[in-house]
Amino acid sequence: MSKKITKGAIAEFVREQLKTNDKWAKAALLKIYEYQTEDEKACGYTHKYNNVGFSGADSEFMSSLAVQLQRKGWLSPKQMMYLHKRIHKYTRQIIEVSDPKKLETLVAKSRK
């Protein structure tokens, strides 16, 4: 019988992917950026506390990374290092916008 996949196991898996996997980190960056309001995107910083998008401390830098990734399609190795250091803070938001069945499948595969 297979072991039940807990919310904690899913969060741990997603957090680890965001810390180490470039593809996951970049996809998460763009997804979180989508949740910034248009006003926040225009000015480059967060000024509304609405539990979505980047925190006030991260908004300017993370928004600049997202815009560069959208426009140029790449981030430098140094930018990726900083992205991995910060993006895992948004694990909850990424889980909320992800397909739960896909996440469970990925966690199950990672345990084999």
C-alpha positions as CSV (number, residue, x, y, z in Angstrom):
1,M,0.0,0.0,0.0
2,S,1.4,3.4,-0.9
3,K,2.0,6.1,1.7
4,K,-0.4,9.0,1.8
5,I,1.1,12.2,0.3
6,T,0.7,15.0,2.9
7,K,0.4,18.7,2.4
8,G,3.7,19.0,4.3
9,A,5.4,16.6,1.9
10,I,4.0,18.6,-1.1
11,A,5.2,21.9,0.4
12,E,8.6,20.4,1.1
13,F,8.9,19.1,-2.4
14,V,7.8,22.4,-4.0
15,R,10.1,24.4,-1.8
16,E,13.1,22.2,-2.7
17,Q,12.3,22.5,-6.4
18,L,12.1,26.3,-6.1
19,K,15.5,26.4,-4.3
20,T,17.3,24.1,-6.8
21,N,15.5,23.7,-10.1
22,D,16.0,26.5,-12.6
23,K,12.9,25.6,-14.6
24,W,10.7,25.6,-11.6
25,A,12.1,28.8,-10.2
26,K,11.6,30.7,-13.5
27,A,8.1,29.4,-14.0
28,A,7.2,30.3,-10.4
29,L,8.7,33.8,-10.9
30,L,6.5,34.4,-13.9
31,K,3.4,33.0,-12.2
32,I,3.8,35.1,-9.1
33,Y,4.5,38.2,-11.3
34,E,1.1,37.5,-13.0
35,Y,-0.5,38.1,-9.6
36,Q,1.0,41.6,-9.1
37,T,-1.6,44.1,-9.8
38,E,-1.3,46.1,-13.1
39,D,-0.5,49.2,-10.9
40,E,2.2,47.3,-9.1
41,K,3.7,46.1,-12.4
42,A,3.7,49.6,-13.7
43,C,5.5,51.2,-10.8
44,G,7.7,48.2,-9.9
45,Y,6.8,47.8,-6.3
46,T,4.1,46.3,-4.1
47,H,1.8,48.8,-2.3
48,K,-1.2,46.7,-1.6
49,Y,-1.2,43.8,0.9
50,N,-3.5,41.2,-0.7
51,N,-1.7,37.9,0.0
52,V,-0.8,37.5,-3.7
53,G,2.2,38.5,-5.7
54,F,5.6,39.5,-4.3
55,S,6.1,40.9,-0.8
56,G,7.0,44.6,-0.5
57,A,10.7,43.7,0.2
58,D,11.0,41.5,-2.9
59,S,8.7,43.3,-5.4
60,E,11.1,45.7,-7.1
61,F,13.9,43.1,-7.6
62,M,11.7,40.1,-8.4
63,S,9.6,42.2,-10.8
64,S,12.7,43.3,-12.6
65,L,13.8,39.6,-12.9
66,A,10.3,38.7,-14.3
67,V,10.4,41.5,-16.8
68,Q,13.9,40.5,-18.0
69,L,12.9,36.9,-18.3
70,Q,9.8,37.8,-20.3
71,R,11.7,40.2,-22.6
72,K,15.0,38.4,-23.1
73,G,14.1,34.8,-22.1
74,W,17.1,34.4,-19.8
75,L,18.6,35.3,-16.4
76,S,22.3,35.4,-15.6
77,P,23.8,32.8,-13.2
78,K,24.0,35.5,-10.5
79,Q,20.4,36.4,-11.0
80,M,19.4,32.7,-10.9
81,M,21.3,32.4,-7.6
82,Y,19.3,35.3,-6.1
83,L,16.1,33.9,-7.5
84,H,16.6,30.5,-5.9
85,K,17.3,32.3,-2.6
86,R,14.0,34.2,-2.7
87,I,11.4,32.4,-4.7
88,H,10.9,29.5,-2.2
89,K,9.2,32.0,0.1
90,Y,6.3,31.8,-2.4
91,T,5.8,28.1,-2.0
92,R,2.2,28.5,-0.7
93,Q,1.1,30.7,-3.6
94,I,2.7,28.2,-6.1
95,I,0.9,25.3,-4.5
96,E,-2.4,27.2,-4.6
97,V,-2.2,27.8,-8.3
98,S,-0.9,24.3,-9.2
99,D,-2.8,21.2,-10.2
100,P,-2.9,19.2,-6.9
101,K,-3.0,15.8,-8.7
102,K,0.1,16.7,-10.7
103,L,1.9,17.7,-7.5
104,E,1.0,14.5,-5.8
105,T,2.2,12.5,-8.7
106,L,5.5,14.4,-8.8
107,V,6.0,13.9,-5.0
108,A,5.2,10.2,-5.4
109,K,7.8,9.8,-8.2
110,S,10.4,11.7,-6.2
111,R,10.1,9.1,-3.4
112,K,10.9,6.2,-5.6
